[in-house]
Amino acid sequence: MIVYDLICAHQHRFEGWFESAGEYARQREDSAVRCPICDDAVIERRPTLNIRVARAAAPSEAGTEVAVAGGDEEALKRVRRLIAQTENVGRAFPEEARKIHYDEVPKRGIRGQATAEEAEELRDEGIDFLSLPSALTRDLN
């Protein structure tokens, strides 16, 4: 896992997690790397803090362990706790987000997947959501 500090053309800074440098390059070329604040696809890498990411040692321990230097470990824990409080609706994310937005179902925290086209449609409808790296949203048992 590679963690990059990224910045968009509007100077919004954010973090991106990628399986490899090649995967980052592919996603950037496909305009899949977008600013979570303004949705800009003009993204540049910036120098990254000292971050170590390693696979879990035992095969029975699914997922990725992350060690973050510089006090950001607490922020990562808060993000993980927030994610754990959401319901994973998978590919039904666009449909469920619309139901919540239009008060067809009770409001609740959800997470899932949407294509770039579906995400754009949600934004056009005024539905707020945040794109997160899959490493943070993966269900870890």
ZIDA-V682212 format. One line per field, one symbol per residue. phi: phi as a letter, one per 40 degrees, with the letter a starting at -180 (. if undefined). psi: psi as a letter, one per 30 degrees, with the letter a starting at -180 (. if undefined). Layout:
# ZIDA-V682212
phi=???
psi=???
This chain:
# ZIDA-V682212
phi=.bbbcbacccgccabbbbcacccdccccccfccbcccbgcbcbbcbdbccbbbbccccdccchbcbbbcggccccccccccccccbccbfccddccccdcccfcbccacbaibacccccccccccgccabcbcccccccbc
psi=kkkkklklfggkklkkklfleeeeeeeeeggfjlkfefgkgjkkklkkljkkkklkekffjkakkkkklgffeeeeeeeeeeefglkjgbfgeeeeeeeeeghflkklkllakkleeeeeeeeffgjklkklkffffkkk.
